[in-house]
Amino acid sequence: MPDWLRVFPRDQIHVIRSEDYFVNRKPVLDDVVEFLGLDPYTRDLIPILTDPVNKIIRNNKHHVAMFNKTRRLLEGFFQPFNDDLDRMLGQQFWVYGL
């Protein structure tokens, strides 16, 4: 992200949390439409864009839960990088211990 921020002003970069996208796509995509300055009618396409993704996710029965020990190890490893990203973007993206 630092390389991108050296080239583009912060107001030209829009970052979304995948957790938010997978939980409730419509408001996230509404924000993207607004950020890009697209015609509000573009929002009518959101169900068309998200329905196939929803079906794939719902039908994916091969998901195995991560071990808590593995999750803590990964959170610990990535926390400094995520904290740096939060500072660079001026908002909190990461919540630990979920």
N, C-alpha and C positions, 0 to 999 in steps of 0.2 A: 504494500500500500504506500509506503513512503515514496517509491519511485513514481507512482501514479500522481500523488499529491504534489510532486515537484513539477509535473507537466500540466496537470489540470487543476483549476481552482476547486475548492471543496464543494462549492454549490453546483458543480457539474458532475459530481459523483454521488450515486444513490446506492446505498448498501442495504440489503434486506437480510434478515435472519432466516435461515432455512427452517428453523423451528416454527416461526410465525407463518411462513408460506405453507408448510405441510399441515398446520393446524387449521388455518382459515385463509385460503387463497384469495378470496374475493377482495377483502380490504387491502391486502398487500398489492395485488395487481391494480386496484384502483389508485393506490399511491404511485405506482410505476407509471400509469397512464397520465396522471397529473404531473409528475416529475418531468416526463418527456414532452409535456405540452401537447399531447394528442387530443384529438376531437373527443369530447365526452361520450359520443356514440360508440367509440371504440370499446367502451365498457360492455356493450352488448355482446361482444365477441368472447368475453371472459369465460362464460360457461362452455363454449365450444372449445376453448383452449385447455380448460382444466378438467373436463369430464373424462377424456382418455387417461389422463394422469391419475385421476381418482380411481378409475377402474383397475389400473395396474397396481396401485398401492393396496387397494382392498383385496385383490386376488393374490397378493404375494404372501403365501403361507410359509415361506422358507426363512422367515426372520427368526433369528435366535437372539435371545436377550444377552447383553454383554455382562460379564462378571463384574461385580461391584469393584473388586480389586483392580481390574483392568481399567474401568472408568476413572477411578481415582488416580491411577498412574498417568493416564492420558490427560486428565484435567490438570494435574500438577505440571506435566511437561509443557502443555500449551498455555498455561495461565499467564506467564510473562508476555507472550506474544499477543494474546487476546487483550491483556491490559494495555499494551502499547497501542493496539488498534482502537480500543475505547478512547484513549487519550487523543489519538490522531483525529478521530471522527467526532469527538466531542459528545459522545453518547455511549451509554452502556449497552453492549450487545450480549455479554456473557453473564450467565447466572450459574454459579457453581453449586454442586451438591444437590441437584435435582434428582 
